[in-house]
Amino acid sequence: MYEQFIALTNQFFWEGYVEQLAKDNPGKFQRELSDFLNTYQC
């Protein structure tokens, strides 16, 4: 699922967005990842 999160998020923003977000704002990164997992888990 993590790879899908990266791919989808990079489509919305830009290539490398997730890595930059994780480095610059780890709290926001965790919230966005959790929201993604909670929304798209089967």
Phi, psi and omega per residue, in radians:
M1 nan -0.552 -3.124
Y2 -1.066 -0.700 3.134
E3 -1.124 -0.659 3.103
Q4 -1.163 -0.678 3.083
F5 -1.044 -0.810 3.137
I6 -1.088 -0.848 -3.098
A7 -1.072 -0.816 -3.119
L8 -1.148 -0.791 -3.127
T9 -1.124 -0.707 3.105
N10 -1.117 -0.519 3.078
Q11 -1.193 -0.633 -3.140
F12 -1.323 -0.622 -3.063
F13 -1.954 -1.740 3.130
W14 -2.662 2.819 3.127
E15 -1.060 2.186 -3.138
G16 1.656 0.005 -3.117
Y17 -1.025 -0.808 -3.074
V18 -1.077 -0.792 -3.133
E19 -1.098 -0.715 3.120
Q20 -1.173 -0.727 3.116
L21 -1.086 -0.773 3.135
A22 -1.060 -0.628 -3.135
K23 -1.348 -0.802 -3.027
D24 -1.447 -0.550 -3.057
N25 -2.570 1.317 -3.064
P26 -1.030 -0.579 3.129
G27 -1.131 -0.805 3.118
K28 -1.138 -0.693 3.097
F29 -1.012 -0.842 -3.133
Q30 -1.088 -0.709 3.117
R31 -1.115 -0.784 -3.133
E32 -1.146 -0.715 3.111
L33 -1.128 -0.778 3.120
S34 -1.074 -0.774 3.108
D35 -1.046 -0.765 3.115
F36 -1.061 -0.851 -3.122
L37 -1.095 -0.732 -3.137
N38 -1.175 -0.550 -3.105
T39 -1.415 -0.683 -2.960
Y40 -1.897 0.057 3.085
Q41 -1.228 2.431 3.134
C42 -1.565 nan nan
